[in-house]
Amino acid sequence: MNEDSPFVQAGEVLNGLFEKYIPSATGEYTTLTSGWSQIAGNELSFHVIPKDVVNGILVLEADHPGWIQKFRMEERKILKIIKKKYPVLNINKIKIYTIK
């Protein structure tokens, strides 16, 4: 936006609120999503993407049930990496669903 404009983009407002109320978790979640391909691997990360973290549960979205199966084979390893790299997020469980 223009510096002289009295208007602020909605994203700026939301980022400010998130940083104020959950500062460390916001940054950690952003880092997790941007580094998802290193965590899950290139192929899997293309088909299974992080959508949210709610009460210690990482919510993922898959584009096909076959990718959910493939993810389940790697789930323990991925959860271990996430717990080690992003302890602030307190992720203890992963929920995954298919895009409808």
C-alpha positions as CSV (number, residue, x, y, z in Angstrom):
1,M,0.0,0.0,0.0
2,N,0.9,3.6,-0.4
3,E,2.6,5.1,2.6
4,D,0.3,8.2,2.5
5,S,-2.9,6.0,2.3
6,P,-4.9,5.6,5.5
7,F,-5.8,2.1,4.5
8,V,-3.9,-1.0,5.6
9,Q,-4.0,-4.4,3.9
10,A,-5.9,-7.1,5.8
11,G,-2.8,-9.3,5.8
12,E,-0.8,-6.7,7.7
13,V,-3.5,-6.4,10.3
14,L,-3.7,-10.2,10.8
15,N,0.1,-10.6,10.9
16,G,0.2,-7.9,13.6
17,L,-2.5,-9.6,15.7
18,F,-0.8,-13.0,15.4
19,E,2.6,-11.6,16.3
20,K,1.1,-9.8,19.3
21,Y,-0.8,-12.8,20.7
22,I,1.3,-15.8,19.6
23,P,4.6,-14.3,18.4
24,S,6.9,-17.3,18.5
25,A,4.3,-19.8,17.1
26,T,3.5,-17.6,14.2
27,G,7.1,-17.5,13.0
28,E,7.6,-21.2,13.6
29,Y,4.5,-22.1,11.6
30,T,5.6,-19.9,8.7
31,T,9.0,-21.6,8.8
32,L,7.4,-25.0,8.9
33,T,5.2,-24.3,5.9
34,S,8.0,-22.7,3.9
35,G,10.4,-25.7,4.7
36,W,7.7,-28.4,4.2
37,S,9.5,-29.9,1.2
38,Q,12.7,-30.5,3.3
39,I,10.6,-32.1,6.0
40,A,8.3,-34.3,3.9
41,G,10.4,-34.6,0.8
42,N,9.8,-33.0,-2.6
43,E,7.3,-35.6,-4.0
44,L,5.2,-36.0,-0.9
45,S,5.2,-32.2,-0.1
46,F,3.7,-31.5,-3.6
47,H,0.7,-33.6,-2.8
48,V,0.3,-33.2,1.0
49,I,0.4,-29.7,2.4
50,P,0.1,-28.2,5.9
51,K,-3.1,-26.2,6.5
52,D,-3.2,-25.4,10.2
53,V,-2.0,-26.3,13.7
54,V,-4.9,-26.6,16.2
55,N,-4.4,-27.7,19.8
56,G,-1.1,-29.5,19.1
57,I,-2.5,-31.2,15.9
58,L,-0.9,-30.5,12.5
59,V,-3.7,-30.5,10.0
60,L,-2.6,-31.6,6.5
61,E,-4.5,-31.7,3.2
62,A,-3.8,-34.3,0.5
63,D,-4.9,-34.2,-3.1
64,H,-5.6,-38.0,-3.3
65,P,-6.2,-40.9,-0.8
66,G,-3.1,-42.6,-2.2
67,W,-0.9,-39.8,-0.9
68,I,-2.5,-40.2,2.5
69,Q,-1.3,-43.8,2.5
70,K,2.2,-42.8,1.4
71,F,2.3,-40.1,4.1
72,R,1.2,-42.6,6.8
73,M,4.3,-44.7,6.0
74,E,6.5,-41.6,6.7
75,E,4.4,-40.1,9.5
76,R,6.5,-41.1,12.5
77,K,9.7,-39.8,10.9
78,I,8.1,-36.6,9.8
79,L,6.5,-36.0,13.3
80,K,9.9,-36.6,14.9
81,I,11.5,-34.0,12.6
82,I,8.8,-31.5,13.3
83,K,9.0,-31.9,17.1
84,K,12.7,-31.4,17.0
85,K,12.8,-28.4,14.6
86,Y,9.6,-26.7,15.8
87,P,9.1,-27.4,19.6
88,V,7.2,-24.1,20.1
89,L,4.3,-25.4,18.0
90,N,3.8,-28.3,20.4
91,I,2.7,-30.7,17.6
92,N,2.0,-34.1,19.0
93,K,-0.4,-35.5,16.4
94,I,-1.1,-35.2,12.7
95,K,-4.5,-35.2,11.1
96,I,-4.7,-35.6,7.3
97,Y,-7.7,-35.4,5.0
98,T,-8.4,-35.4,1.2
99,I,-9.4,-32.3,-0.7
100,K,-13.1,-32.6,-1.6
